[in-house]
Amino acid sequence: MDVNRVADLVRWEDSGAHWQVIARTSGSITIALLRCDGGEEVERFTSNDPRLLEFVGARTDSEDSR
């Protein structure tokens, strides 16, 4: 199953919640999905999908501008 993490992050942002980069290497990224009402971590995932790496770029969280 090919999970589209870019779409996941966009939906997460559109719902008013936030995400944060927890770890980054040259080929993968770990992201925490945070609740909109206080920032409690709901889920964490690691991906090496080039689409996600490009989408996140140098940002550290969903508050950074694209």
N, CA, C and O atoms as a CHARMM CRD file, in Angstrom:
* protein
*
  264
    1    1 MET  N      0.83900  -1.18900   0.00000 PROA 1      0.00000
    2    1 MET  CA     0.00000   0.00000   0.00000 PROA 1      0.00000
    3    1 MET  C      0.87700   1.24300   0.00000 PROA 1      0.00000
    4    1 MET  O      1.73100   1.39300   0.87400 PROA 1      0.00000
    5    2 ASP  N      0.68300   2.12400  -0.95300 PROA 2      0.00000
    6    2 ASP  CA     1.45100   3.35000  -1.08600 PROA 2      0.00000
    7    2 ASP  C      0.74200   4.46100  -0.32000 PROA 2      0.00000
    8    2 ASP  O     -0.29100   4.96600  -0.76100 PROA 2      0.00000
    9    3 VAL  N      1.29900   4.83900   0.82400 PROA 3      0.00000
   10    3 VAL  CA     0.71700   5.88100   1.65700 PROA 3      0.00000
   11    3 VAL  C      1.21300   7.23400   1.16100 PROA 3      0.00000
   12    3 VAL  O      2.41600   7.43800   1.00000 PROA 3      0.00000
   13    4 ASN  N      0.28800   8.15600   0.92000 PROA 4      0.00000
   14    4 ASN  CA     0.65300   9.49400   0.46900 PROA 4      0.00000
   15    4 ASN  C      0.75400  10.40100   1.68900 PROA 4      0.00000
   16    4 ASN  O     -0.23700  11.00300   2.10200 PROA 4      0.00000
   17    5 ARG  N      1.93900  10.49800   2.25900 PROA 5      0.00000
   18    5 ARG  CA     2.13700  11.28400   3.47000 PROA 5      0.00000
   19    5 ARG  C      1.99500  12.77900   3.21100 PROA 5      0.00000
   20    5 ARG  O      1.64400  13.52100   4.12900 PROA 5      0.00000
   21    6 VAL  N      2.25600  13.24400   1.99300 PROA 6      0.00000
   22    6 VAL  CA     2.03800  14.65500   1.67300 PROA 6      0.00000
   23    6 VAL  C      0.55500  14.97600   1.82900 PROA 6      0.00000
   24    6 VAL  O      0.19900  15.97400   2.45700 PROA 6      0.00000
   25    7 ALA  N     -0.30400  14.14700   1.26700 PROA 7      0.00000
   26    7 ALA  CA    -1.74900  14.35000   1.39900 PROA 7      0.00000
   27    7 ALA  C     -2.16200  14.28800   2.86400 PROA 7      0.00000
   28    7 ALA  O     -3.02300  15.05300   3.29900 PROA 7      0.00000
   29    8 ASP  N     -1.55100  13.37800   3.63200 PROA 8      0.00000
   30    8 ASP  CA    -1.84500  13.28400   5.06000 PROA 8      0.00000
   31    8 ASP  C     -1.51900  14.60000   5.76200 PROA 8      0.00000
   32    8 ASP  O     -2.32200  15.09300   6.55500 PROA 8      0.00000
   33    9 LEU  N     -0.35300  15.16900   5.48000 PROA 9      0.00000
   34    9 LEU  CA     0.03900  16.41500   6.13800 PROA 9      0.00000
   35    9 LEU  C     -0.85900  17.57300   5.72700 PROA 9      0.00000
   36    9 LEU  O     -1.22100  18.40400   6.56000 PROA 9      0.00000
   37   10 VAL  N     -1.21900  17.63400   4.46500 PROA 10     0.00000
   38   10 VAL  CA    -2.10500  18.70000   3.98500 PROA 10     0.00000
   39   10 VAL  C     -3.46300  18.59600   4.67700 PROA 10     0.00000
   40   10 VAL  O     -4.00200  19.60300   5.13600 PROA 10     0.00000
   41   11 ARG  N     -4.01600  17.39500   4.75500 PROA 11     0.00000
   42   11 ARG  CA    -5.29600  17.20600   5.45900 PROA 11     0.00000
   43   11 ARG  C     -5.15800  17.58600   6.93300 PROA 11     0.00000
   44   11 ARG  O     -6.05300  18.21300   7.50000 PROA 11     0.00000
   45   12 TRP  N     -4.05200  17.21400   7.54700 PROA 12     0.00000
   46   12 TRP  CA    -3.81500  17.51700   8.95300 PROA 12     0.00000
   47   12 TRP  C     -3.80900  19.03100   9.16800 PROA 12     0.00000
   48   12 TRP  O     -4.45400  19.53600  10.08700 PROA 12     0.00000
   49   13 GLU  N     -3.07600  19.75300   8.31200 PROA 13     0.00000
   50   13 GLU  CA    -3.03200  21.21600   8.39300 PROA 13     0.00000
   51   13 GLU  C     -4.40900  21.82000   8.13300 PROA 13     0.00000
   52   13 GLU  O     -4.83700  22.72800   8.84600 PROA 13     0.00000
   53   14 ASP  N     -5.10000  21.31700   7.11400 PROA 14     0.00000
   54   14 ASP  CA    -6.42400  21.84700   6.75800 PROA 14     0.00000
   55   14 ASP  C     -7.42900  21.68500   7.89700 PROA 14     0.00000
   56   14 ASP  O     -8.38600  22.45300   7.99700 PROA 14     0.00000
   57   15 SER  N     -7.21500  20.69400   8.74800 PROA 15     0.00000
   58   15 SER  CA    -8.12200  20.47500   9.87100 PROA 15     0.00000
   59   15 SER  C     -7.76100  21.36200  11.06900 PROA 15     0.00000
   60   15 SER  O     -8.44900  21.34100  12.09000 PROA 15     0.00000
   61   16 GLY  N     -6.68000  22.14000  10.94000 PROA 16     0.00000
   62   16 GLY  CA    -6.28400  23.05800  12.00000 PROA 16     0.00000
   63   16 GLY  C     -5.23500  22.50700  12.94200 PROA 16     0.00000
   64   16 GLY  O     -4.84400  23.17900  13.89600 PROA 16     0.00000
   65   17 ALA  N     -4.77600  21.29300  12.68800 PROA 17     0.00000
   66   17 ALA  CA    -3.74900  20.68200  13.53600 PROA 17     0.00000
   67   17 ALA  C     -2.35600  21.02500  12.99900 PROA 17     0.00000
   68   17 ALA  O     -2.21800  21.67000  11.96000 PROA 17     0.00000
   69   18 HSD  N     -1.34600  20.58700  13.71800 PROA 18     0.00000
   70   18 HSD  CA     0.03400  20.92700  13.37000 PROA 18     0.00000
   71   18 HSD  C      0.88700  19.67000  13.27000 PROA 18     0.00000
   72   18 HSD  O      0.50300  18.60200  13.74600 PROA 18     0.00000
   73   19 TRP  N      2.04200  19.81500  12.64700 PROA 19     0.00000
   74   19 TRP  CA     3.01900  18.73500  12.59400 PROA 19     0.00000
   75   19 TRP  C      4.39000  19.32700  12.86900 PROA 19     0.00000
   76   19 TRP  O      4.60500  20.52800  12.70900 PROA 19     0.00000
   77   20 GLN  N      5.31800  18.46700  13.28600 PROA 20     0.00000
   78   20 GLN  CA     6.66700  18.91000  13.61400 PROA 20     0.00000
   79   20 GLN  C      7.67100  17.84900  13.19300 PROA 20     0.00000
   80   20 GLN  O      7.44800  16.65400  13.38800 PROA 20     0.00000
   81   21 VAL  N      8.78000  18.29700  12.61400 PROA 21     0.00000
   82   21 VAL  CA     9.86400  17.38900  12.26000 PROA 21     0.00000
   83   21 VAL  C     10.58400  17.00000  13.55400 PROA 21     0.00000
   84   21 VAL  O     11.03500  17.86000  14.31000 PROA 21     0.00000
   85   22 ILE  N     10.68100  15.70400  13.79100 PROA 22     0.00000
   86   22 ILE  CA    11.34100  15.17700  14.98400 PROA 22     0.00000
   87   22 ILE  C     12.78500  14.79800  14.67700 PROA 22     0.00000
   88   22 ILE  O     13.68000  15.01700  15.49300 PROA 22     0.00000
   89   23 ALA  N     13.00400  14.22800  13.49400 PROA 23     0.00000
   90   23 ALA  CA    14.35300  13.82300  13.07700 PROA 23     0.00000
   91   23 ALA  C     14.44100  13.90100  11.56500 PROA 23     0.00000
   92   23 ALA  O     13.45300  13.72700  10.85200 PROA 23     0.00000
   93   24 ARG  N     15.64800  14.16500  11.09800 PROA 24     0.00000
   94   24 ARG  CA    15.86200  14.27700   9.65000 PROA 24     0.00000
   95   24 ARG  C     17.24100  13.75000   9.31500 PROA 24     0.00000
   96   24 ARG  O     18.21700  14.06900   9.99400 PROA 24     0.00000
   97   25 THR  N     17.32300  12.94100   8.26600 PROA 25     0.00000
   98   25 THR  CA    18.60400  12.51600   7.70500 PROA 25     0.00000
   99   25 THR  C     18.58800  12.93600   6.23900 PROA 25     0.00000
  100   25 THR  O     17.62900  13.55800   5.78200 PROA 25     0.00000
  101   26 SER  N     19.62700  12.60400   5.51300 PROA 26     0.00000
  102   26 SER  CA    19.66500  12.98000   4.10300 PROA 26     0.00000
  103   26 SER  C     18.61700  12.23500   3.28300 PROA 26     0.00000
  104   26 SER  O     18.25200  12.68300   2.19600 PROA 26     0.00000
  105   27 GLY  N     18.12800  11.09700   3.79500 PROA 27     0.00000
  106   27 GLY  CA    17.19200  10.31300   3.00400 PROA 27     0.00000
  107   27 GLY  C     15.86700   9.98400   3.66900 PROA 27     0.00000
  108   27 GLY  O     15.04400   9.27700   3.08700 PROA 27     0.00000
  109   28 SER  N     15.64200  10.49400   4.89700 PROA 28     0.00000
  110   28 SER  CA    14.36600  10.19600   5.55200 PROA 28     0.00000
  111   28 SER  C     14.00900  11.30300   6.53300 PROA 28     0.00000
  112   28 SER  O     14.83400  12.14500   6.88500 PROA 28     0.00000
  113   29 ILE  N     12.75900  11.27200   6.95800 PROA 29     0.00000
  114   29 ILE  CA    12.26500  12.28600   7.88500 PROA 29     0.00000
  115   29 ILE  C     11.26900  11.62800   8.83200 PROA 29     0.00000
  116   29 ILE  O     10.48400  10.76900   8.43200 PROA 29     0.00000
  117   30 THR  N     11.31300  12.04900  10.10000 PROA 30     0.00000
  118   30 THR  CA    10.34400  11.59500  11.09300 PROA 30     0.00000
  119   30 THR  C      9.50700  12.79300  11.50300 PROA 30     0.00000
  120   30 THR  O     10.03600  13.83900  11.87900 PROA 30     0.00000
  121   31 ILE  N      8.20100  12.62800  11.42500 PROA 31     0.00000
  122   31 ILE  CA     7.27500  13.71900  11.68800 PROA 31     0.00000
  123   31 ILE  C      6.28600  13.30400  12.76800 PROA 31     0.00000
  124   31 ILE  O      5.77300  12.18500  12.76700 PROA 31     0.00000
  125   32 ALA  N      6.03000  14.22800  13.69000 PROA 32     0.00000
  126   32 ALA  CA     5.01100  14.03800  14.72100 PROA 32     0.00000
  127   32 ALA  C      3.77300  14.82800  14.31600 PROA 32     0.00000
  128   32 ALA  O      3.87000  15.99900  13.94900 PROA 32     0.00000
  129   33 LEU  N      2.61700  14.18800  14.38200 PROA 33     0.00000
  130   33 LEU  CA     1.34100  14.85900  14.15300 PROA 33     0.00000
  131   33 LEU  C      0.82500  15.31200  15.50600 PROA 33     0.00000
  132   33 LEU  O      0.71000  14.51300  16.43500 PROA 33     0.00000
  133   34 LEU  N      0.51400  16.59800  15.61300 PROA 34     0.00000
  134   34 LEU  CA     0.14300  17.20700  16.88500 PROA 34     0.00000
  135   34 LEU  C     -1.29100  17.71100  16.85700 PROA 34     0.00000
  136   34 LEU  O     -1.76800  18.20600  15.83500 PROA 34     0.00000
  137   35 ARG  N     -1.96900  17.58100  17.98000 PROA 35     0.00000
  138   35 ARG  CA    -3.34700  18.06100  18.08200 PROA 35     0.00000
  139   35 ARG  C     -3.38200  19.58200  17.98500 PROA 35     0.00000
  140   35 ARG  O     -2.40800  20.26300  18.30700 PROA 35     0.00000
  141   36 CYS  N     -4.51500  20.09800  17.53900 PROA 36     0.00000
  142   36 CYS  CA    -4.66600  21.54300  17.39100 PROA 36     0.00000
  143   36 CYS  C     -4.94800  22.23400  18.72200 PROA 36     0.00000
  144   36 CYS  O     -4.83100  23.45600  18.81300 PROA 36     0.00000
  145   37 ASP  N     -5.31100  21.48600  19.74300 PROA 37     0.00000
  146   37 ASP  CA    -5.70400  22.08700  21.02000 PROA 37     0.00000
  147   37 ASP  C     -4.67300  21.84700  22.12200 PROA 37     0.00000
  148   37 ASP  O     -5.00400  21.35700  23.20100 PROA 37     0.00000
  149   38 GLY  N     -3.44000  22.19300  21.83800 PROA 38     0.00000
  150   38 GLY  CA    -2.42400  22.05700  22.86500 PROA 38     0.00000
  151   38 GLY  C     -1.15100  21.38600  22.41100 PROA 38     0.00000
  152   38 GLY  O     -0.16200  21.37500  23.14300 PROA 38     0.00000
  153   39 GLY  N     -1.15600  20.83100  21.22700 PROA 39     0.00000
  154   39 GLY  CA     0.06100  20.27900  20.67900 PROA 39     0.00000
  155   39 GLY  C      0.43500  18.89200  21.13100 PROA 39     0.00000
  156   39 GLY  O      1.56700  18.46300  20.90600 PROA 39     0.00000
  157   40 GLU  N     -0.48400  18.16500  21.76700 PROA 40     0.00000
  158   40 GLU  CA    -0.19500  16.79700  22.18100 PROA 40     0.00000
  159   40 GLU  C      0.04700  15.91900  20.95400 PROA 40     0.00000
  160   40 GLU  O     -0.70100  15.98800  19.97800 PROA 40     0.00000
  161   41 GLU  N      1.09300  15.09200  21.00700 PROA 41     0.00000
  162   41 GLU  CA     1.41100  14.20900  19.89000 PROA 41     0.00000
  163   41 GLU  C      0.37500  13.09700  19.77100 PROA 41     0.00000
  164   41 GLU  O      0.05600  12.41200  20.74200 PROA 41     0.00000
  165   42 VAL  N     -0.14000  12.93600  18.55700 PROA 42     0.00000
  166   42 VAL  CA    -1.14700  11.92200  18.27600 PROA 42     0.00000
  167   42 VAL  C     -0.52200  10.71900  17.58400 PROA 42     0.00000
  168   42 VAL  O     -0.87300   9.57300  17.86500 PROA 42     0.00000
  169   43 GLU  N      0.40300  10.99300  16.68000 PROA 43     0.00000
  170   43 GLU  CA     1.03400   9.94200  15.88300 PROA 43     0.00000
  171   43 GLU  C      2.40800  10.42100  15.45100 PROA 43     0.00000
  172   43 GLU  O      2.68400  11.62000  15.41200 PROA 43     0.00000
  173   44 ARG  N      3.26300   9.46000  15.12900 PROA 44     0.00000
  174   44 ARG  CA     4.60400   9.75200  14.61500 PROA 44     0.00000
  175   44 ARG  C      4.89400   8.76100  13.50600 PROA 44     0.00000
  176   44 ARG  O      4.56300   7.58100  13.62000 PROA 44     0.00000
  177   45 PHE  N      5.51100   9.23400  12.43400 PROA 45     0.00000
  178   45 PHE  CA     5.88700   8.32600  11.35400 PROA 45     0.00000
  179   45 PHE  C      7.20900   8.75000  10.74900 PROA 45     0.00000
  180   45 PHE  O      7.60300   9.91300  10.82900 PROA 45     0.00000
  181   46 THR  N      7.88800   7.78600  10.14000 PROA 46     0.00000
  182   46 THR  CA     9.13700   8.02000   9.42700 PROA 46     0.00000
  183   46 THR  C      8.93000   7.60600   7.98400 PROA 46     0.00000
  184   46 THR  O      8.31900   6.57400   7.70400 PROA 46     0.00000
  185   47 SER  N      9.44400   8.41700   7.07100 PROA 47     0.00000
  186   47 SER  CA     9.26700   8.13700   5.64700 PROA 47     0.00000
  187   47 SER  C     10.52600   8.53100   4.88300 PROA 47     0.00000
  188   47 SER  O     11.25100   9.44900   5.26600 PROA 47     0.00000
  189   48 ASN  N     10.76100   7.80900   3.79800 PROA 48     0.00000
  190   48 ASN  CA    11.84600   8.16700   2.87800 PROA 48     0.00000
  191   48 ASN  C     11.27500   8.55500   1.51400 PROA 48     0.00000
  192   48 ASN  O     11.99600   8.57700   0.51700 PROA 48     0.00000
  193   49 ASP  N      9.98600   8.85900   1.47600 PROA 49     0.00000
  194   49 ASP  CA     9.31000   9.23100   0.23700 PROA 49     0.00000
  195   49 ASP  C      9.85100  10.57300  -0.26400 PROA 49     0.00000
  196   49 ASP  O      9.74900  11.57800   0.44000 PROA 49     0.00000
  197   50 PRO  N     10.42100  10.60300  -1.46200 PROA 50     0.00000
  198   50 PRO  CA    10.98000  11.85600  -1.98700 PROA 50     0.00000
  199   50 PRO  C      9.94200  12.97200  -2.10200 PROA 50     0.00000
  200   50 PRO  O     10.29000  14.14800  -1.99100 PROA 50     0.00000
  201   51 ARG  N      8.67300  12.62000  -2.32200 PROA 51     0.00000
  202   51 ARG  CA     7.62200  13.64700  -2.39800 PROA 51     0.00000
  203   51 ARG  C      7.46300  14.34700  -1.05500 PROA 51     0.00000
  204   51 ARG  O      7.28900  15.56400  -0.99600 PROA 51     0.00000
  205   52 LEU  N      7.52500  13.56900   0.02100 PROA 52     0.00000
  206   52 LEU  CA     7.39900  14.15200   1.35100 PROA 52     0.00000
  207   52 LEU  C      8.62800  14.99200   1.68500 PROA 52     0.00000
  208   52 LEU  O      8.50000  16.09500   2.21800 PROA 52     0.00000
  209   53 LEU  N      9.80600  14.48100   1.37800 PROA 53     0.00000
  210   53 LEU  CA    11.03500  15.23500   1.64300 PROA 53     0.00000
  211   53 LEU  C     11.01700  16.57300   0.91300 PROA 53     0.00000
  212   53 LEU  O     11.44500  17.58600   1.46800 PROA 53     0.00000
  213   54 GLU  N     10.52800  16.58700  -0.31900 PROA 54     0.00000
  214   54 GLU  CA    10.43600  17.83500  -1.08400 PROA 54     0.00000
  215   54 GLU  C      9.37300  18.75700  -0.48700 PROA 54     0.00000
  216   54 GLU  O      9.60000  19.96200  -0.37100 PROA 54     0.00000
  217   55 PHE  N      8.23100  18.21400  -0.11200 PROA 55     0.00000
  218   55 PHE  CA     7.14100  19.01100   0.45500 PROA 55     0.00000
  219   55 PHE  C      7.57800  19.69800   1.75000 PROA 55     0.00000
  220   55 PHE  O      7.32000  20.88600   1.93900 PROA 55     0.00000
  221   56 VAL  N      8.23100  18.96500   2.62900 PROA 56     0.00000
  222   56 VAL  CA     8.66200  19.53300   3.90200 PROA 56     0.00000
  223   56 VAL  C      9.84900  20.46400   3.68900 PROA 56     0.00000
  224   56 VAL  O      9.93100  21.52400   4.30900 PROA 56     0.00000
  225   57 GLY  N     10.76300  20.06900   2.81600 PROA 57     0.00000
  226   57 GLY  CA    11.93600  20.90300   2.54500 PROA 57     0.00000
  227   57 GLY  C     12.73900  21.15900   3.80300 PROA 57     0.00000
  228   57 GLY  O     13.04000  20.22500   4.54700 PROA 57     0.00000
  229   58 ALA  N     13.08900  22.41100   4.05100 PROA 58     0.00000
  230   58 ALA  CA    13.88600  22.77800   5.22100 PROA 58     0.00000
  231   58 ALA  C     13.03300  23.16200   6.42200 PROA 58     0.00000
  232   58 ALA  O     13.56400  23.52300   7.47300 PROA 58     0.00000
  233   59 ARG  N     11.71700  23.08500   6.27200 PROA 59     0.00000
  234   59 ARG  CA    10.84000  23.47900   7.37700 PROA 59     0.00000
  235   59 ARG  C     11.02500  22.56900   8.58100 PROA 59     0.00000
  236   59 ARG  O     11.39200  21.40200   8.43700 PROA 59     0.00000
  237   60 THR  N     10.77200  23.09900   9.75200 PROA 60     0.00000
  238   60 THR  CA    10.85100  22.31600  10.98400 PROA 60     0.00000
  239   60 THR  C      9.47100  21.95700  11.51400 PROA 60     0.00000
  240   60 THR  O      9.32900  21.04800  12.33200 PROA 60     0.00000
  241   61 ASP  N      8.45700  22.67200  11.04500 PROA 61     0.00000
  242   61 ASP  CA     7.09100  22.37500  11.44900 PROA 61     0.00000
  243   61 ASP  C      6.09300  23.02000  10.49900 PROA 61     0.00000
  244   61 ASP  O      6.47400  23.70800   9.55200 PROA 61     0.00000
  245   62 SER  N      4.82300  22.79300  10.76200 PROA 62     0.00000
  246   62 SER  CA     3.77700  23.28900   9.87200 PROA 62     0.00000
  247   62 SER  C      3.61500  24.80300   9.95600 PROA 62     0.00000
  248   62 SER  O      2.93800  25.40000   9.12000 PROA 62     0.00000
  249   63 GLU  N      4.22100  25.41900  10.94500 PROA 63     0.00000
  250   63 GLU  CA     4.13900  26.87200  11.07700 PROA 63     0.00000
  251   63 GLU  C      5.14800  27.58100  10.19200 PROA 63     0.00000
  252   63 GLU  O      4.97200  28.76100   9.88900 PROA 63     0.00000
  253   64 ASP  N      6.20600  26.88900   9.76800 PROA 64     0.00000
  254   64 ASP  CA     7.18100  27.47400   8.84900 PROA 64     0.00000
  255   64 ASP  C      6.52200  27.67400   7.49500 PROA 64     0.00000
  256   64 ASP  O      5.72500  26.84400   7.05800 PROA 64     0.00000
  257   65 SER  N      6.85200  28.77400   6.83000 PROA 65     0.00000
  258   65 SER  CA     6.27200  29.00500   5.50400 PROA 65     0.00000
  259   65 SER  C      6.92400  28.09400   4.47900 PROA 65     0.00000
  260   65 SER  O      8.09700  27.73600   4.58200 PROA 65     0.00000
  261   66 ARG  N      6.12200  27.73300   3.48700 PROA 66     0.00000
  262   66 ARG  CA     6.59700  26.80100   2.45300 PROA 66     0.00000
  263   66 ARG  C      7.56100  27.45300   1.53600 PROA 66     0.00000
  264   66 ARG  O      8.05900  26.81500   0.60900 PROA 66     0.00000
